Amino acid sequence: MRNSTLVPSSRAGRRSLRTTGVWLAMTVALVGAGTATATATPETGKQQPALTGTWETTVTIGTGPGAARTVSRFTFAADHTLTTDGAPDENGNPEYPGSGYWTARPDGSFSFYITHDGPEEPAEGVYPGTVHAVHMGRVKGDKFSTTAVAFTKNEKTGALLGPVTVSSSASRVAAAR
């Protein structure tokens, strides 16, 4: 004989799970909608994610006192693509331009993948090959910061170097008027 006080019916369990699922979905939708951040674009007036736009970005490659630092502009487009002009060389010309994709959450957290070519031969703080990096971070107002893991693939030998610790911090570039 089955003890109904110790083993709930499967029908009641499914109904309870369904009700809990509906409440959870509604809560997530309401909380997400209440904390979403967006900015209006002047040309369309449509709301865009807070990350959309151009950012002056300092990227630190490695850790400790010997870490290499570069500064370049990252542009996060509304279609979730990402471009960077790359850090300027000794003549002020951008080198190692890159591209990738990004995604953001309503709570201000975001991630992006970026890839760019590196030098043909080793240079100070830079390894030869193609860099692939995945950044995770948070945007707050007109600033963001990320941490990342990067790998460099030497196209000549196929060898991978990494993981390399990378971090970035950025400030939004004011739109030209």
Rosetta blueprint (number, residue, H / E / L):
1 M L
2 R L
3 N L
4 S L
5 T L
6 L L
7 V L
8 P L
9 S L
10 S H
11 R H
12 A H
13 G H
14 R H
15 R H
16 S H
17 L H
18 R H
19 T H
20 T H
21 G H
22 V H
23 W H
24 L H
25 A H
26 M H
27 T H
28 V H
29 A H
30 L H
31 V H
32 G H
33 A H
34 G H
35 T H
36 A L
37 T L
38 A E
39 T E
40 A E
41 T L
42 P L
43 E L
44 T L
45 G L
46 K L
47 Q E
48 Q E
49 P E
50 A L
51 L L
52 T L
53 G E
54 T E
55 W E
56 E E
57 T E
58 T E
59 V E
60 T E
61 I E
62 G L
63 T L
64 G L
65 P L
66 G L
67 A L
68 A E
69 R E
70 T E
71 V E
72 S E
73 R E
74 F E
75 T E
76 F E
77 A L
78 A L
79 D L
80 H L
81 T E
82 L E
83 T E
84 T E
85 D L
86 G L
87 A L
88 P E
89 D L
90 E L
91 N L
92 G L
93 N L
94 P E
95 E L
96 Y L
97 P L
98 G E
99 S E
100 G E
101 Y E
102 W E
103 T E
104 A E
105 R L
106 P L
107 D L
108 G L
109 S E
110 F E
111 S E
112 F E
113 Y E
114 I E
115 T E
116 H E
117 D E
118 G L
119 P L
120 E L
121 E L
122 P L
123 A E
124 E L
125 G L
126 V E
127 Y L
128 P L
129 G L
130 T E
131 V E
132 H E
133 A E
134 V E
135 H E
136 M E
137 G E
138 R E
139 V E
140 K E
141 G L
142 D L
143 K E
144 F E
145 S E
146 T E
147 T E
148 A E
149 V E
150 A E
151 F E
152 T E
153 K E
154 N L
155 E L
156 K L
157 T L
158 G L
159 A L
160 L E
161 L E
162 G E
163 P E
164 V E
165 T E
166 V E
167 S E
168 S E
169 S E
170 A E
171 S E
172 R E
173 V L
174 A L
175 A L
176 A L
177 R L
